[in-house]
Amino acid sequence: MLVTGATGYIGGRLVPRLIDAGHEVRVLVRRADRLRDVPWAGSVDVVEGDLADRAAVDRAMAGIEVVYYLVHSMGGKDDFESIELSIARNVAASAREHGVGRIVYLGGLHPATERLSRHLRSRTEVGRILLDSGLPTIVLQAGVIIGSGSTSFEMIRHLTEVLPYMPAPRWVRSFIQPIAVRDVLHYLIRAAEVPPAVNRAFDIGGPDVYRYGQLMNGYAVEAGLPQRPIAALPVLTPWLAGQWVNLVTPIPRRLAVPIIESLQFDCVMREHDIDAVIPPPPEGLLPYRTAVRLALEREREGVVETSWRNAEVEGAPSDPLPSDPDWAGHTVYVDERERRSSAAPADLWRVIEGVGGENGWYSFPLAWALRGWVDKLTGGVGLRRGRRDPDRLHVGDAVDFWRVEAIERGTFLRLRAEMRVPGRAWLELGSSTAPDAAGSDYRQRAVFFPKGLSGRLYWWAIFPFHGIIFSGMANRITAEAEAEAAAPGRGSDER
């Protein structure tokens, strides 16, 4: 099987599932180094080249039985329509010449009579070219795809989390039929098994039809946020709305504008003929809010940001992947500090494991005390809880208003915040041998997952103090380790 668009949202999730199903998979990518961090890179045949280059396409097409066409331009050049149609003809001609048995294309759900946006029109024309290729082709037309990393889902996520009140364009009144990424992958994988006589487009969608504003409030409920009052304004053009979305979310304008242009129309299934060709999953299609819940599940488990981008992680299709764009996923704020210390790693670790309680937090005691009082006054645990043992920590131990979430004694400590904050927070402290074996390296990282607008405002309100608190903490911990190591009878061999 040949997968084009393997570095994209759907392709990156389809490839490992095709491999798991026992298929031999080849991918055509413009730059092979973009696959560096994906866990399945060593299990596929990689052809480097551009879909506009017929020679590269011919190299990729040799010996292929099924082609997955998963590419689509979301912005940039004014002539993207002509480029897309030219590429589709190139792929169709090469597939025909090499005797490919089936083409599977993921297009966009669209109304039959409305004047389409440029991007929906282009996707429809690409589907028509592939259907007219003379090869058995299935065009699956999907609307908003729900899963972490999907551009449409990320726009819902960021708009809902950032804006407590939604002055929105009139497209928030449009009807949308979303579909879970798990179900999109189900249809794509099963499409390869459809008899050759089937050559047509099919609408696919989940079981729910909502207005776009209802999608945002459904997300709010699953994310534990208040539902947002929404006012549909008739004056914002798609271009202006794109600038607005670009301003209040991290989604690039070149992606926001085409999505918004496509939302001017109702995007719901006009037929359900797919059921006779590819039955739904045995457990049924996922409802919208269930799909949102799955997309948020890993974040709810408290997985810290770097964990879910680890190349060894390959989870559910709704989980983030290393190949997803930087703006995909939950907003994460990070403050990182590193220091070199002349103390041995064991001496540095002794100070790290002794933080909190009577030893305090090695920086701006008044600020920590004030934060503890504020927490106590607002119903939190405050700083009075201290710690069970002054020297050693174990997973589950309380440390003032933190909780030990993970510890690798001698190298790594992760504390989860239990103070009252509008979101979730962690503090990570680590010690390792310096590269030149002279002393040690200290690593410190504060991670914050904001909840809604209040979480973002909280982070930026305390941001001016980070330079004092977190920098001072790193400096004082390393200095304390050096002082203890130099003190008589307190060398690194004490433990």
Salt bridges, closest charged atoms under 4 A:
ASP33 OD1 - ARG31 NE 3.21
ASP37 OD1 - ARG36 NE 3.96
ASP45 OD2 - ARG26 NE 2.75
ASP58 OD1 - ARG54 NE 2.93
ASP58 OD1 - HIS98 ND1 3.93
GLU81 OE1 - ARG118 NE 3.37
GLU81 OE2 - ARG121 NH2 3.08
GLU84 OE2 - HIS72 ND1 2.92
GLU97 OE1 - ARG54 NH2 2.97
GLU125 OE2 - ARG128 NH1 2.44
GLU154 OE1 - ARG157 NE 2.78
GLU154 OE1 - HIS158 NE2 3.67
GLU161 OE1 - ARG456 NH2 3.16
ASP183 OD1 - ARG182 NH2 2.67
GLU193 OE1 - ARG190 NE 3.09
GLU222 OE2 - ARG289 NE 2.85
GLU222 OE1 - ARG293 NE 2.91
GLU271 OE2 - ARG200 NH2 3.62
ASP273 OD2 - ARG200 NH1 2.94
GLU283 OE2 - ARG182 NH1 2.78
GLU299 OE1 - ARG157 NH1 3.28
GLU305 OE1 - ARG445 NH1 3.36
ASP319 OD2 - ARG298 NH2 2.99
ASP324 OD2 - ARG13 NH2 2.79
ASP335 OD1 - ARG337 NE 2.87
ASP335 OD2 - HIS466 ND1 3.90
ASP347 OD1 - ARG350 NH1 3.01
GLU353 OE2 - ARG409 NE 3.05
GLU353 OE1 - ARG495 NH1 3.60
ASP397 OD2 - ARG388 NH2 3.33
ASP397 OD2 - HIS394 ND1 3.74
GLU405 OE1 - ARG414 NH1 3.44
GLU405 OE2 - ARG416 NH1 3.32
GLU418 OE1 - ARG385 NH2 2.89
GLU418 OE2 - ARG403 NE 3.05
GLU418 OE2 - ARG416 NH2 3.56
GLU428 OE2 - ARG414 NE 3.06
GLU428 OE1 - ARG445 NE 2.96
ASP436 OD2 - ARG340 NH1 3.71
ASP441 OD1 - ARG340 NE 2.53
GLU484 OE1 - ARG490 NH2 3.03
GLU494 OE1 - ARG350 NE 3.55
GLU494 OE2 - ARG490 NE 3.13
